[in-house]
């Protein structure tokens, strides 16, 4: 029984390694510790471990630490308004928490950018910090600008409705009645 339909052609594709049929050593080397010449990386101090691994671990550790501290802070402080039954106080606390979180997000982005850019030396670290910091800062600025625009539009609509209702409540000379 054939797996192809009647009248069709069978095409076989054979993929070979660029170095020929010899595949020795392909599975012996760790992908993170091999360079273009299939030689283990060496930083000149006798260590074979990649600095990328350390940067990644430091960055992830900082992100987890920031997330844990933010969640602890939210839990510890966020219920203050609920304990006293003051919703306005609760909203103010939530706004303050959000502002602190936004500032720490920008600071964390700058630190992560510097860490990732450290592979390029001091210039790469500065460039990485600038790029990540500018992205995080612009995102935060746009968030607050959007909120302000939405609030201004809501206020405009409310004021327009008030003015319209005031205009309708004036004396109408045609009917002589007060609406």
C-alpha positions as YAML, in Angstrom:
chain: A
units: angstrom
residues:
- id: 1
  name: UNK
  ca: [0.00, 0.00, 0.00]
- id: 2
  name: UNK
  ca: [1.54, 3.33, -1.04]
- id: 3
  name: UNK
  ca: [1.46, 6.42, 1.15]
- id: 4
  name: UNK
  ca: [1.32, 8.77, -1.83]
- id: 5
  name: UNK
  ca: [-1.66, 9.38, -4.02]
- id: 6
  name: UNK
  ca: [-1.73, 7.89, -7.49]
- id: 7
  name: UNK
  ca: [-0.07, 10.13, -10.08]
- id: 8
  name: UNK
  ca: [2.08, 12.09, -7.60]
- id: 9
  name: UNK
  ca: [5.85, 12.19, -7.28]
- id: 10
  name: UNK
  ca: [7.89, 11.40, -4.21]
- id: 11
  name: UNK
  ca: [10.60, 13.89, -3.27]
- id: 12
  name: UNK
  ca: [13.33, 13.05, -0.76]
- id: 13
  name: UNK
  ca: [15.37, 15.75, 0.94]
- id: 14
  name: UNK
  ca: [18.67, 14.83, 2.52]
- id: 15
  name: UNK
  ca: [20.19, 17.29, 4.96]
- id: 16
  name: UNK
  ca: [23.91, 17.02, 5.70]
- id: 17
  name: UNK
  ca: [26.14, 18.88, 8.06]
- id: 18
  name: UNK
  ca: [28.24, 21.59, 6.38]
- id: 19
  name: UNK
  ca: [31.48, 19.83, 7.33]
- id: 20
  name: UNK
  ca: [30.54, 16.70, 5.42]
- id: 21
  name: UNK
  ca: [29.19, 13.44, 6.72]
- id: 22
  name: UNK
  ca: [31.39, 13.48, 9.80]
- id: 23
  name: UNK
  ca: [29.24, 14.60, 12.76]
- id: 24
  name: UNK
  ca: [31.73, 13.75, 15.48]
- id: 25
  name: UNK
  ca: [31.83, 16.23, 18.31]
- id: 26
  name: UNK
  ca: [28.47, 17.78, 17.50]
- id: 27
  name: UNK
  ca: [26.86, 16.35, 20.62]
- id: 28
  name: UNK
  ca: [29.96, 16.60, 22.79]
- id: 29
  name: UNK
  ca: [30.01, 20.38, 23.14]
- id: 30
  name: UNK
  ca: [27.58, 22.52, 25.10]
- id: 31
  name: UNK
  ca: [25.88, 25.06, 22.82]
- id: 32
  name: UNK
  ca: [26.45, 27.90, 25.29]
- id: 33
  name: UNK
  ca: [30.15, 27.19, 25.62]
- id: 34
  name: UNK
  ca: [31.09, 26.82, 21.95]
- id: 35
  name: UNK
  ca: [32.13, 29.57, 19.57]
- id: 36
  name: UNK
  ca: [32.19, 29.65, 15.77]
- id: 37
  name: UNK
  ca: [35.29, 27.41, 15.64]
- id: 38
  name: UNK
  ca: [33.65, 24.82, 17.91]
- id: 39
  name: UNK
  ca: [36.18, 25.62, 20.63]
- id: 40
  name: UNK
  ca: [35.04, 26.22, 24.21]
- id: 41
  name: UNK
  ca: [34.94, 29.83, 25.24]
- id: 42
  name: UNK
  ca: [37.73, 30.99, 27.48]
- id: 43
  name: UNK
  ca: [37.77, 34.38, 29.14]
- id: 44
  name: UNK
  ca: [41.54, 34.31, 29.65]
- id: 45
  name: UNK
  ca: [41.37, 33.38, 33.33]
- id: 46
  name: UNK
  ca: [41.00, 29.67, 32.82]
- id: 47
  name: UNK
  ca: [37.23, 29.57, 33.29]
- id: 48
  name: UNK
  ca: [35.06, 28.04, 30.60]
- id: 49
  name: UNK
  ca: [31.75, 29.42, 31.91]
- id: 50
  name: UNK
  ca: [30.10, 32.12, 29.86]
- id: 51
  name: UNK
  ca: [29.52, 35.56, 31.33]
- id: 52
  name: UNK
  ca: [26.15, 35.60, 29.61]
- id: 53
  name: UNK
  ca: [24.96, 32.93, 32.03]
- id: 54
  name: UNK
  ca: [25.89, 35.10, 35.02]
- id: 55
  name: UNK
  ca: [24.27, 38.22, 33.56]
- id: 56
  name: UNK
  ca: [21.09, 36.27, 32.92]
- id: 57
  name: UNK
  ca: [21.02, 34.88, 36.46]
- id: 58
  name: UNK
  ca: [21.65, 38.30, 38.02]
- id: 59
  name: UNK
  ca: [18.95, 39.90, 35.90]
- id: 60
  name: UNK
  ca: [16.39, 37.22, 36.68]
- id: 61
  name: UNK
  ca: [17.29, 37.37, 40.36]
- id: 62
  name: UNK
  ca: [16.80, 41.14, 40.42]
- id: 63
  name: UNK
  ca: [13.45, 40.80, 38.65]
- id: 64
  name: UNK
  ca: [12.21, 38.14, 41.07]
- id: 65
  name: UNK
  ca: [13.41, 40.15, 44.08]
- id: 66
  name: UNK
  ca: [11.64, 43.26, 42.79]
- id: 67
  name: UNK
  ca: [8.42, 41.34, 42.16]
- id: 68
  name: UNK
  ca: [8.48, 39.73, 45.61]
- id: 69
  name: UNK
  ca: [9.16, 43.02, 47.39]
- id: 70
  name: UNK
  ca: [6.44, 44.80, 45.41]
- id: 71
  name: UNK
  ca: [3.88, 42.11, 46.22]
- id: 72
  name: UNK
  ca: [4.83, 42.16, 49.90]
- id: 73
  name: UNK
  ca: [4.54, 45.96, 49.98]
- id: 74
  name: UNK
  ca: [1.15, 45.85, 48.24]
- id: 75
  name: UNK
  ca: [-0.14, 43.27, 50.71]
- id: 76
  name: UNK
  ca: [1.21, 45.12, 53.74]
- id: 77
  name: UNK
  ca: [-0.04, 48.59, 52.79]
- id: 78
  name: UNK
  ca: [-2.98, 48.10, 50.45]
- id: 79
  name: UNK
  ca: [-5.54, 47.09, 53.09]
- id: 80
  name: UNK
  ca: [-5.19, 50.27, 55.18]
- id: 81
  name: UNK
  ca: [-8.21, 52.00, 53.69]
- id: 82
  name: UNK
  ca: [-10.30, 48.84, 53.91]
- id: 83
  name: UNK
  ca: [-9.52, 48.43, 57.62]
- id: 84
  name: UNK
  ca: [-10.90, 51.87, 58.40]
- id: 85
  name: UNK
  ca: [-13.69, 51.85, 55.82]
- id: 86
  name: UNK
  ca: [-12.27, 54.84, 53.96]
- id: 87
  name: UNK
  ca: [-12.49, 54.30, 50.20]
- id: 88
  name: UNK
  ca: [-10.88, 57.65, 49.35]
- id: 89
  name: UNK
  ca: [-7.88, 56.75, 51.51]
- id: 90
  name: UNK
  ca: [-7.69, 53.34, 49.82]
- id: 91
  name: UNK
  ca: [-7.69, 54.91, 46.35]
- id: 92
  name: UNK
  ca: [-5.00, 57.37, 47.39]
- id: 93
  name: UNK
  ca: [-2.84, 54.52, 48.74]
- id: 94
  name: UNK
  ca: [-3.32, 52.56, 45.51]
- id: 95
  name: UNK
  ca: [-2.27, 55.60, 43.45]
- id: 96
  name: UNK
  ca: [0.83, 56.06, 45.61]
- id: 97
  name: UNK
  ca: [1.70, 52.38, 45.27]
- id: 98
  name: UNK
  ca: [1.30, 52.63, 41.50]
- id: 99
  name: UNK
  ca: [3.60, 55.66, 41.35]
- id: 100
  name: UNK
  ca: [6.29, 53.89, 43.39]
- id: 101
  name: UNK
  ca: [5.92, 50.81, 41.18]
- id: 102
  name: UNK
  ca: [6.31, 52.91, 38.03]
- id: 103
  name: UNK
  ca: [9.50, 54.51, 39.34]
- id: 104
  name: UNK
  ca: [10.95, 51.14, 40.35]
- id: 105
  name: UNK
  ca: [10.00, 49.71, 36.94]
- id: 106
  name: UNK
  ca: [12.05, 52.41, 35.21]
- id: 107
  name: UNK
  ca: [14.96, 51.88, 37.62]
- id: 108
  name: UNK
  ca: [14.83, 48.10, 37.10]
- id: 109
  name: UNK
  ca: [14.74, 48.54, 33.33]
- id: 110
  name: UNK
  ca: [17.83, 50.75, 33.49]
- id: 111
  name: UNK
  ca: [19.66, 48.19, 35.65]
- id: 112
  name: UNK
  ca: [18.68, 45.31, 33.36]
- id: 113
  name: UNK
  ca: [19.72, 47.26, 30.29]
- id: 114
  name: UNK
  ca: [23.11, 47.97, 31.85]
- id: 115
  name: UNK
  ca: [23.50, 44.31, 32.79]
- id: 116
  name: UNK
  ca: [22.61, 43.01, 29.34]
- id: 117
  name: UNK
  ca: [24.73, 45.66, 27.65]
- id: 118
  name: UNK
  ca: [27.75, 44.82, 29.81]
- id: 119
  name: UNK
  ca: [28.86, 42.33, 27.16]
- id: 120
  name: UNK
  ca: [29.88, 45.33, 25.08]
- id: 121
  name: UNK
  ca: [31.95, 46.88, 27.85]
- id: 122
  name: UNK
  ca: [31.23, 50.24, 29.50]
- id: 123
  name: UNK
  ca: [29.86, 51.70, 26.27]
- id: 124
  name: UNK
  ca: [27.52, 48.76, 25.80]
- id: 125
  name: UNK
  ca: [26.41, 49.00, 29.41]
- id: 126
  name: UNK
  ca: [25.66, 52.72, 29.04]
- id: 127
  name: UNK
  ca: [23.87, 52.15, 25.74]
- id: 128
  name: UNK
  ca: [21.81, 49.28, 27.17]
- id: 129
  name: UNK
  ca: [20.86, 51.35, 30.22]
- id: 130
  name: UNK
  ca: [19.89, 54.30, 28.01]
- id: 131
  name: UNK
  ca: [17.81, 52.21, 25.59]
- id: 132
  name: UNK
  ca: [15.94, 50.23, 28.26]
- id: 133
  name: UNK
  ca: [15.50, 53.30, 30.48]
- id: 134
  name: UNK
  ca: [14.17, 55.45, 27.66]
- id: 135
  name: UNK
  ca: [11.74, 52.71, 26.62]
- id: 136
  name: UNK
  ca: [10.43, 52.25, 30.17]
- id: 137
  name: UNK
  ca: [10.25, 55.99, 30.85]
- id: 138
  name: UNK
  ca: [8.43, 56.76, 27.60]
- id: 139
  name: UNK
  ca: [5.97, 53.97, 28.27]
- id: 140
  name: UNK
  ca: [5.27, 55.35, 31.76]
- id: 141
  name: UNK
  ca: [4.95, 58.92, 30.46]
- id: 142
  name: UNK
  ca: [2.51, 57.79, 27.76]
- id: 143
  name: UNK
  ca: [0.45, 55.92, 30.36]
- id: 144
  name: UNK
  ca: [0.02, 59.05, 32.48]
- id: 145
  name: UNK
  ca: [-0.56, 61.29, 29.43]
- id: 146
  name: UNK
  ca: [-3.32, 58.93, 28.25]
- id: 147
  name: UNK
  ca: [-4.94, 59.03, 31.68]
- id: 148
  name: UNK
  ca: [-4.82, 62.83, 31.74]
- id: 149
  name: UNK
  ca: [-6.34, 63.02, 28.27]
- id: 150
  name: UNK
  ca: [-9.13, 60.63, 29.25]
- id: 151
  name: UNK
  ca: [-9.80, 62.59, 32.44]
- id: 152
  name: UNK
  ca: [-9.88, 65.90, 30.54]
- id: 153
  name: UNK
  ca: [-12.34, 64.45, 28.04]
- id: 154
  name: UNK
  ca: [-14.56, 63.11, 30.82]
- id: 155
  name: UNK
  ca: [-14.48, 66.49, 32.56]
- id: 156
  name: UNK
  ca: [-15.32, 68.28, 29.29]
- id: 157
  name: UNK
  ca: [-18.32, 66.02, 28.69]
- id: 158
  name: UNK
  ca: [-19.59, 66.51, 32.24]
- id: 159
  name: UNK
  ca: [-19.20, 70.30, 32.01]
- id: 160
  name: UNK
  ca: [-20.93, 70.35, 28.61]
- id: 161
  name: UNK
  ca: [-23.85, 68.36, 30.04]
- id: 162
  name: UNK
  ca: [-24.12, 70.76, 32.98]
- id: 163
  name: UNK
  ca: [-24.09, 73.80, 30.67]
- id: 164
  name: UNK
  ca: [-26.72, 72.19, 28.42]
- id: 165
  name: UNK
  ca: [-28.99, 71.46, 31.39]
- id: 166
  name: UNK
  ca: [-28.56, 75.02, 32.69]
- id: 167
  name: UNK
  ca: [-29.47, 76.40, 29.27]
- id: 168
  name: UNK
  ca: [-32.58, 74.19, 29.14]
- id: 169
  name: UNK
  ca: [-33.64, 75.31, 32.64]
- id: 170
  name: UNK
  ca: [-33.87, 79.00, 31.67]
- id: 171
  name: UNK
  ca: [-37.22, 80.72, 31.04]
- id: 172
  name: UNK
  ca: [-38.60, 79.93, 27.62]
- id: 173
  name: UNK
  ca: [-40.33, 83.04, 26.22]
- id: 174
  name: UNK
  ca: [-42.40, 81.03, 23.76]
- id: 175
  name: UNK
  ca: [-44.25, 78.96, 26.33]
- id: 176
  name: UNK
  ca: [-43.70, 81.21, 29.33]
- id: 177
  name: UNK
  ca: [-42.81, 78.35, 31.63]
- id: 178
  name: UNK
  ca: [-39.73, 77.48, 33.62]
- id: 179
  name: UNK
  ca: [-38.15, 74.17, 32.81]
...
